[in-house]
């Protein structure tokens, strides 16, 4: 198998360009932070949350495939492994978030302007919302994510170099499945608490038990969209999508449709329950995002993140066409960015959409470094796990399945 599957040797120029663009984007964001630190901090948090969500979405999807013992996704597993293995990069990229905490989270240094009632509520949350506990939990989150992602990537790449009839091939597949099945619940729980710490606590007086699932579903949708684009764009020899057939695109599209629906269900159920309850502490979060200029982004999400992709992904001919499917995936990636922006920035500008250039530079900066890290890991390696015992089954999936 390794004799007919060339390694991925391209991307050298793209790696350099991505790295330079990333550094320049972060430098521009830093410069903007000296002028308007709160604006730059919120823009950076939006960018950090978006790109980290793609990394963690890939880890969740990869772990779910292993835990379910799914065979058909073997051919598209390597990009997921590469994206997930870039998690250590976000430890470094978390430093600006940590430094900007006073500009992001009102619970760090509560202002008397919040009012006596708000200060009283914050005092009750102080055992959880305090700086030392915030950092301890962050270390735990990254420790779990990095351990799971790096081990899955290392074992898969190590399996590539094993002899074709080695007894270690099946053993390493079992290691990956057991690790994925055991770590998946912990990875998801860490993601849930990280969303609470880094996004929900931007407005600490608001609480939702659906919020983390809502963000997590968006992360998985984003990761699958990246895979769809890579597979469609990389149909040539030595590319990630060279071995994917229409049946793989159809299965990936069907799974993507399911998570688009789950994302929409979480979004609607959260809104419906809080709208019915009509409690001041709960509706304040929605008032900030459904009034003024933000309402147009909310309407765009309802149509663009659900209605349009839902109707498109119902059609088999679109899912089986790499080019058309890639266009749907690119649109969903854009909508995922709009969604993360809509979740973060209204905490700074409630009821008034006020775009700032540091959000764009931060997005380009974090994204450039993430893309560069992915290309650096992928270069020189096989585009699929060539020694996986179930690769042939994945390549021979009947078209009627």
N, C-alpha and C positions, 0 to 999 in steps of 0.2 A: 504493500500500500504506500509506503513512504517513497517508493521510486516513481510514482505517478503523481504525487502531491508535492509540488514545489513549495518551498518556504516563502514567507512574505518578506521580500527584500526591498520593496518600495517604501515610499513615505519619508525618505531622508530629507528631501527639500521641505516637505510639508511639516516635518517635525521642527526644523529650524525656524520656519516662518511662524508656526504656532507659538513656539517658545518666545520669540522676540515680540510678537504681538501681545502675548500674555503679560510679559514684563512691562511693556510700554503702557498697557491698559491699567495695570495695578499702580504704576508710577503716576499716571494721570489721576487716578482715584485718590491716591495719597495726597497729591497736590490740592485736589478739590477738598480733601478733608481739612486742610489748614484754613480754608476759606469758610466752609460750611460743614463742620464736623458731624452734625446730626443728619444732614442730608446724605453725606457720603457714607456714614455708618449704615443707614437703612438701605441705601443702594447696594452696598457691599453685602449685607446680609441676604438681600434678595438673590444676588448672583451666587453666593455661597450655597444657599439653600437649593437653588435650581440645579446646579451642577452636582452637588452631593446627592441630590435625589436620584439623578441618573445612575450614579455609582451604586447607591444602595438598592435602587430598583433592579439593577442587573444582578446584584448579590441575592436578592430575594427570589428573583426568577430562576437563577441558576440553582439555588438550594431547593426550590420547589420541584424543578425537573429531576434532580437527583433523588429527592425524598419520594417522589411519585414513581421512581424507576421508569421514567418516560424514555423511550428509545428514539422516537422520531426527531427530537430536538438535538441529537448528538452532533449533527452536521452544522448547527448554528451556535454551538456552545462556546467556542473559543472566544468570540468577541465579548460574550458575557463575562467570561473569566478574566479577560484583559481589563474591561471596564471596572469590575469589582476589585481587582488587585491594585487599582490606583487609589484605594482608600487611604493609605498612609500619607499621600500628598495633602489630603484635607486636614491632617493634623497641623501642618505648617500653615495652611490657609485659614485655619481657625484662629490663629494669633490675632489678626485684626479685629475679629469679633470679640475676643476676650479684652483687648485693649479698649474697644469702643463701648463696653458695657454701660458706663454712665450715660452715654448718649442714646442708648437703645432701650434699656429697661428701666421703667420708672421705679421699680422696687429696689434698685441698687442704692439710690440716694433720694428717698421720697421728699418731695417738695411740699411745704405747708399749703401751697396753692391748691393741692388736690382736695383739701377739705378734711374735716375731722372724721367723717364717716369712712372715706377712702383710706385714710391713714390707719383707722381701726381695723379695716379689712386686711390691709397689708400686714399689720402686726400679727394677725391670726395665721397668715401664710408664711411668716418669717422662718419657722422651722424647716420649710422646704425651699422657699425663695430667699436664699442667702448666698453670698459670693463663694465661700469655701465649699459648700455642698454643690454649687453649680459646677465648679471645676472638678470635683471628685467624680461627679456623674459623667462629665465629659470624658474624663480619662477612661472610665468604665465603658462608655459607648464605643469609643474608638478602639479600645482594647479588644472588645468582642468582634467588631466589624473587621478589623485588620487581621485578627487571628483566623477567623473563618474564611475570609476572602483569599488571604495569602496561602493558606494550607490547600484550599481547593485548587488554586492556580498552580502551586508547586507540584502537587501530586499529579495533576493532569499533564503538565509539561514533562515531568519525570517519566511518566508513562510512555511518552513519545519516544524516548531513547531506549526503551526496553526491547530485547529481542522479540521477534514476532511470535514465538511459541513459548514465551517465558511464563512461568507460573505466577509471576508477580502482577501480570496484567489484570487478571480478575480480582486479585487481592487489592490492588490500588483503586479499582472501581468500587469495591465494597467499602474501602476507607472513605472515599468521597461521599458515597451514599449515606453512610452512618454519620459522618460529620455534618453533612447537610441536614439530615433529618433531626439530629440532636441540637444543632445550633440555630435552625430556622426560627423556632419560637423565641429564643433569646435575642436573635437579631431583630425580630419584629418588635419585641417589647422595648428594646433599646431605642429603636426608631420612634416608637410611640412617645417615650419619655423625652427624647431629644426634640421632637416636634413641640412638646409642651414647654420645654425649657427655652428653646431658641426662637420659637415663633408665637406660640400662644401667650407666653409671658410678656410679649410686647404690650399687651393690654391685660394686665394681671387680674382685673376685676371680672373678666369674662371666662366662662368655662364651657367645655363641650366634650362629651365622651365619644363623639363621632369624628372629631376634627383630625385626630391622628390617622384614622383609617382613610379619611378623605384625602389627606396628603399622601399617604402610602400608596393608595390606588393610582393617584396621579404619577407617582414615581415609577411604578411598574409600567404604566402606559408610556411614559417617556422612554424607559429603557427598551421596551419592545419596538418603539418607533425608531430608535437609533439602529437596532438590529435590522429592521426592514429597509432602512435607507442604505446601510452598509451592504446588505445582501443584494439589493437591486443595483447599486453602483459598482459593486465588485464582482461582475460576472466573468471577467477575464481570468486567464491562468495565473495562479498564485494570489488570487484575491479571495476575500472572505465568503463571497457568495457564489464561487465558481461551481460548487457541487449542489447548490440548491435548485430544486425543480419546482414546478407549479404547485405540487402537492404540499411542499414545505411552506410556500408563501400562503397557501390557502389555510393551512393549520395555524400559522402564526397570525394571520388576519382574523380568524375566528376567535382565537384567544384574545387578541387585541380588542375585538368587539365586545367580548364579555367584560373586560376590565373598564372599557369606556362606559358600559351600562352600570357597572358597580360604582364607578366614580360618580356618575350622575345620581344614582340612588342615594349615596352618602350625602351628596350636596343637597338634594331635595329634602331628605328626611331631617337633616339638621335644621334647615330653614323652616320646614313645616312645624316641627315641634316647638321651636322657639317663637315662631309667629303666633301659634295657638296660645302658648303660655303667656306671652306679652309681658314678661317681667323686665323692668328697667335695666337690670344688670345684664340681661341676655340680648335684648334688642339693640342696645347701644352699639354692639359690634356690627350688626347688620345696617343700622342707620348710617354708620360711617362709610359703608360700602355700597349702599343702595340709594344714596342721595347725591346730588351734585354731579360732577363729571364721572364719578366712579360707576354710576348706574349703567353707563354705556359699555364699560368693560364687563359688568355683570351680565348684561344682555348678550354681549359677544361670546362670553363663556357658555351661556345656555345654548346658543345656536352653534357656535364653532367648536366647542369641546364635546358636545353631545349630539345635537340634532344632525348636523352635516356629516360627521364621521359615522354616525349610526346608520344613516341611509346609504352611505357609500359602501360601508363594510358588509352590508347585507347582500351585496351583489358579488356573486362568485367570480365574474369576469374581471372585476377590479382587483380582488384579492389574488387572483392567479396571474395578473399582469405585473411584472416587477416594476415597470415605470409608473403605472397608475397607483400601485400600492405604495411606492416610495413617495409620491405626491401627497397621499393621505397621511403618511407617517410624518412628513415634513410639516404639514399643517398642524398635526397634533403636537409636535414639538413646540411650535410657535404658541399654540394655545396653552400648553403647559407653562411656558414662560409667562404668558399673560396671567395665568392663574396664580402663580407664585408671586408675581408683582402685586396682584389684587389682594393677596393675603397679607403682605408685609407693609407696603407703603401707606395704606390708609391709617396705620397706627401713627404715622407722622403727620399726614394731611387728611384728617377725617372730613368726609363730605366734600372734598375739593381735590380734583385731580391736578397735581402740580408736578409734571415730569421734570427730572433734573438730569443733566448730562452725566453725572457720576454713576448713575444706575447703568448707563450704557457702557461706560469705560470699565466698571467693575465686572459687568457681564462678559465683556470681551477679555478682560484680564484673567479672570478665574477660568473661563472656558478655554482660552489659549493654552494655559498651563495643563489643564486636564487633557486636552487633545494631544499635546506634546507627550505627556506621560503615557497615554494609551499607545501612541505610535512607537515610543521607545520600548515598551514592553512587547509589542507585537512584532517588531522588526527581527528578522532572523528565525522566527518560529513558524511552525506549521499553522496553516489556516484552520485546520480542524484537529481534534484529538485523534491522531492517526492510528494509535494502538488501542483505542477503546474497543472492547469486545463487541459493542453494539453499533459501531459505525456502519458496518455493512448493512445491518437491518435498517438504519436510518436512511441510507442511500437507496434502498430497495423498497421503500414504503409504497404500497400500491396506490395508484392515482385515485381509486375509488374510495379510499379510506377517508 
